[in-house]
Amino acid sequence: MSTLIIGFVVAGVLMIAEYLLCTKLKNPLWGGIIPVLILAGSIFVFVSGRIPLTRNNLFPFVIVNTIFLLNWGTGRDKYKKLQQAEMDKMKAKDIE
């Protein structure tokens, strides 16, 4: 039970770090580091044979990778919206 709690804590910290990397930094690759590492780790776990490649074992890895990749995409969208809002503010000040 404690390993499950530790897993959720680690996933939460990684999601917060990815969110900050996606929304605060200009280059989109910084936010993609964590999802790519998770994808590479998932592939490594199955290729190395540490976990057998079955539907029951594959499903959680697919869910985690999907969540992190979608989080990356939504973080970049939010970054673009924040940048656009800042540009609109600057244009409004220039007009005044």
C-alpha positions as CSV (number, residue, x, y, z in Angstrom):
1,M,0.0,0.0,0.0
2,S,2.8,2.4,0.8
3,T,4.4,1.8,-2.6
4,L,1.1,2.9,-4.2
5,I,1.1,6.1,-2.2
6,I,4.7,6.8,-3.0
7,G,3.9,6.2,-6.7
8,F,1.1,8.8,-6.6
9,V,3.3,11.3,-4.8
10,V,6.1,10.9,-7.4
11,A,3.6,11.2,-10.3
12,G,2.2,14.3,-8.7
13,V,5.6,15.9,-8.4
14,L,6.4,15.0,-12.0
15,M,3.1,16.5,-13.2
16,I,3.7,19.7,-11.4
17,A,7.3,19.9,-12.7
18,E,6.1,19.2,-16.3
19,Y,3.3,21.9,-15.9
20,L,5.8,24.5,-14.8
21,L,8.2,23.6,-17.6
22,C,5.5,23.7,-20.2
23,T,3.9,27.0,-19.1
24,K,6.9,29.1,-18.0
25,L,9.6,28.4,-20.5
26,K,9.7,29.6,-24.1
27,N,11.1,26.4,-25.7
28,P,8.5,23.6,-25.9
29,L,11.2,20.9,-25.7
30,W,11.7,21.6,-22.0
31,G,8.2,20.5,-21.2
32,G,8.6,17.4,-23.3
33,I,11.6,16.1,-21.4
34,I,9.5,14.3,-18.7
35,P,6.9,12.7,-21.1
36,V,9.8,11.4,-23.4
37,L,11.6,10.0,-20.4
38,I,8.5,8.3,-19.2
39,L,7.9,6.8,-22.6
40,A,11.5,5.6,-22.9
41,G,11.2,4.1,-19.4
42,S,8.0,2.3,-20.3
43,I,9.5,0.9,-23.5
44,F,12.7,-0.2,-21.6
45,V,10.6,-2.0,-18.9
46,F,8.8,-4.1,-21.5
47,V,11.8,-4.7,-23.8
48,S,14.1,-5.7,-21.0
49,G,11.5,-8.3,-19.8
50,R,11.2,-6.9,-16.3
51,I,7.4,-6.8,-16.8
52,P,5.8,-9.2,-19.2
53,L,4.0,-7.6,-22.2
54,T,0.4,-8.5,-21.5
55,R,-2.8,-6.4,-21.8
56,N,-3.1,-6.1,-18.0
57,N,0.4,-4.8,-17.6
58,L,0.4,-2.6,-20.7
59,F,-2.8,-0.6,-19.9
60,P,-1.4,1.4,-16.9
61,F,1.6,2.4,-19.0
62,V,-0.5,3.6,-21.8
63,I,-2.7,5.6,-19.5
64,V,0.3,7.3,-17.8
65,N,2.0,8.1,-21.1
66,T,-1.2,9.5,-22.5
67,I,-1.8,11.7,-19.4
68,F,1.7,13.1,-19.6
69,L,1.7,13.8,-23.3
70,L,-1.8,15.5,-23.1
71,N,-0.6,17.5,-20.2
72,W,2.4,18.7,-22.3
73,G,0.0,19.8,-25.1
74,T,-2.3,21.6,-22.8
75,G,0.6,23.3,-21.0
76,R,1.9,24.6,-24.4
77,D,-1.6,25.9,-25.3
78,K,-1.8,27.7,-22.0
79,Y,1.7,29.2,-22.6
80,K,0.5,30.5,-26.0
81,K,-2.6,32.0,-24.5
82,L,-0.6,33.7,-21.8
83,Q,1.8,35.1,-24.4
84,Q,-1.1,36.4,-26.5
85,A,-2.8,38.0,-23.5
86,E,0.5,39.8,-22.7
87,M,0.8,41.0,-26.3
88,D,-2.8,42.3,-26.2
89,K,-2.1,44.2,-23.0
90,M,1.0,45.7,-24.5
91,K,-1.0,46.7,-27.7
92,A,-3.7,48.3,-25.5
93,K,-1.2,50.4,-23.7
94,D,0.4,51.5,-26.9
95,I,-3.0,52.6,-28.2
96,E,-3.7,54.8,-25.1
